[in-house]
Amino acid sequence: MSDTDGFIEEVNEEVRRDRLFALMRRYGWIAVLAVVLLVGGAAFSEYRKAQTKAAAETLGDAMLAALSSDESAARAEALAGIAPQSASAAAVVNFLAATEQAEAGQTETAIETLGQIAINGDVPEIYRQIAQFKSITLQGTDSPAAERRLALEALAQAGNPLRLLAEEQMALIEIEENQPQFAIERYRSLLADAEATPDLQQRALQVIVALGGDPEMGAAMQGAVDGTTETSETDTN
């Protein structure tokens, strides 16, 4: 390479270096900002995780402390005093509180507590449905049968996780209204439902027999239930 070519190359290198430094002076802050945001974002994420963990541990300790009492009323009062930071956590605490309130004989208070869950749009839908179902069962005959049936029909829609339990409760309402044949038919539908659990089938079978339902039909279904049980035991063995 000649001296002239070498000189030109050095000049070009200097020009490129000057341009690079100029770009860095003009836009270098963007790279620095990007690094700061990345580091800051990671730090904030870790901070949030630590905060969430700490909140969960605090809530768990408070719940255990509230449930440590020997009296249902005291447990209910202690649970009612807990203030969770999230709607879902509050729903779980309210479920526990409602259970303790019901055991303490505070049925109306328990129904109100469940009602708070049922109308809270910030909690998962399944929580609201369970709260509504438990509220209906707690109300019993103190609430008009028509109102309970209407609420249960909404829960008995196809695809609802509580469908079969709602159907069972409607059968109990039909017994309450002295309509045993309607109740028997509903229980038979439960027996034939592929999603019915063995426990539900057993309850349905017992009520059918108690109501004077067809003994042959009951025996056939009992054999089906027993056969299913035996098959399951054989598979397990």
HELIX and SHEET records of a PDB file:
HELIX    1   1 ASP A    3  ALA A   66  1                                  64    
HELIX    2   2 SER A   72  ALA A   80  1                                   9    
HELIX    3   3 ALA A   87  GLU A  103  1                                  17    
HELIX    4   4 THR A  107  ALA A  118  1                                  12    
HELIX    5   5 GLU A  125  GLN A  139  1                                  15    
HELIX    6   6 GLY A  140  ASP A  142  5                                   3    
HELIX    7   7 ALA A  145  LEU A  155  1                                  11    
HELIX    8   8 ARG A  163  GLU A  176  1                                  14    
HELIX    9   9 PRO A  180  ALA A  192  1                                  13    
HELIX   10  10 PRO A  198  ALA A  210  1                                  13    
HELIX   11  11 PRO A  215  THR A  236  1                                  22    
END                                                                             
